[in-house]
Amino acid sequence: MNTTFERSANTSDEWYTPREIIEALGEFDLDPCAPMHPLWPTAKIMYNKQDNGLVQNWKGRVWLNPPYSRPLIEQFVRKLAQHGNGIALLFNRCDSKMFQDIIFEKATAIKFLRGRIRFFRPDGIRGDSPGCGAVLIAFGEENAEILKTCNIKGKYVRIN
């Protein structure tokens, strides 16, 4: 459920993580940013924008594909960093304030994904390649080990 990163005149705030990424990372307890009408489950408990995942109590292992608009993206990433147990899917924007102030300070590891993720639209059709690469950010040792050993292609880097 992300914003206008696809090179297209028809932009949307709803972009869904490919199922194979979720499956490669194992089972999650919570997705605080789930789509309104998910194509497949991303976690045992899924909050959509009507549930306001920011105000909910986060428990267990969290999957985070946040809305990419500001200030929501920073608010969700900061909450995951404070929670300390989960994996976030974000644009590869290592020069941003959010990376410098939150991710590089609190995250355990990063996996720089090889190639671009083609997200799904709400109608189930896979979108075009986005204009930016993506990273998976691990918070916590268990999640860092999962990023290190999963079959998702990319470069694993330990940061804390």
N, C-alpha and C positions, 0 to 999 in steps of 0.2 A: 504494500500500500504506500507507494512512494510517488514522488512528483515528477516533473517534466524532464526526465533525462533521456528519453527515447527521441531519436532524430525523426520527428514526425509532426505534421501539422495538427494531428489529433492527439492531444496530450490528456493525461488522466492522473488522478491521485491514487488510483488502485492498480498496483502491480504486485503480482504474487510470486513468491519464491518457488523455483522449480522443485518438484517433489524429490528429485534425486539428491538435492543438496540436503534437505531435511533428513532424509533416510540415511545419508552417509554420516550424519553427525549424531545419530542416536536419538533416543526418546527425550523429549523435553516435558517438564511439568507445567510450564506457563508460557503463553505468548500474549504479552500485554498489548500488542498492536496487530491483532488478527484482522483480516478483511471482514467486511460486513457479510459477505456471502462466500466463504472459503470454498475453494475447489477441492481441497483435501485438508485433513487435520495437520496442524503444525505443533501442537502440544496437547496435553491432557486437558488443561484449562485454557480457554482462548477468550480474551477480552477484545471487543471491537471498540470503535470510537464512541459508541453510545455508552459503553461501560466505563470509559475513561480510565485506561490502564495505569495512568500516572497516579491516581488516587487510591488504587487498589493495593491490597497487601500482597507483596511478591514473596512466594515460597518456592523452594526447590530450584531446579535448573531451568533457566530462562532462555527462550529463543527470542531474539529481537531483530526484526526487520522494520525499523521505525518509519513513521512519516518523515520525509526528507525536508519538509518545510521548517523554517525557523519561527519560533524558538523550540518547537516540539522535538526536533532531532536531538538537540543538546540536552533537553530535559530528560528524555528517555535514556540516552546514553549515560548521563550522570547518575540516574537512578540505578541502572544496571551496574555501573562502577561501584556504587555504594553497596548494592546487594552482593556483589562479588562472586556470583555463580551463574555463568551463562555465556552465550555466544551471540555476537551482533554481526549483522551483515550490513556493510556500509560502502559508500563510494571510497575509492582510494584517493583521499584528499589529505595526505600526511602533513601538508603545510598549513592546514586550517587551525584556527584557535582551538576547536574542539579536540583535535588530535593532540596538539601541543599541551593543552591544559588538563585534559581528562584521560584520554586513551594512553598516551605515553607515560603518564604518571601512575595510572591504576591498573591497566590491562596486564595480563600475564604473557600473552603471545599474540602474534598476527600471522595470518596466512594470506599472502598476496596471491590472488587467484590468477591462474593462467587463462588467458582469453577472457572474453566478456560474457557475462550471464545474460541469457535471453529470458527475461521474466515473462510471466503469463498475464494476459488481460483478464478482466472479469468474465468474459465470454468463453474462456478456456483456450483461446488462440495465443500461441507464443508470439511475443513482440519481436521487433527488430533489435539489433545490437545497440545497447546504450552508448552514449558518447563518452563514457568513463569506465575504467576498470573497477573491480570491487575487491574488498578485503573481508575476511572473517576475523573478528576480534574475540579472543578468549579471555574471560575473567575467571580465575581459579585454576588450580593445578590439573584437575580432572579434565576440564575443557581444553586446556593447553595440550594435554596428551592426546585428546581426541583430534584436535587440529593437526597435530604432528603425524598421527598414524592413519588418518582417514584417507579414502581413495580419491578425494577431490584434488585435482592437479593444481599445483602452485608452490610457492616458496614459503616455508615455515620459518618464522623468526621469533626467537624468545626475546622479550623486552624487559621483563621484571621477574 
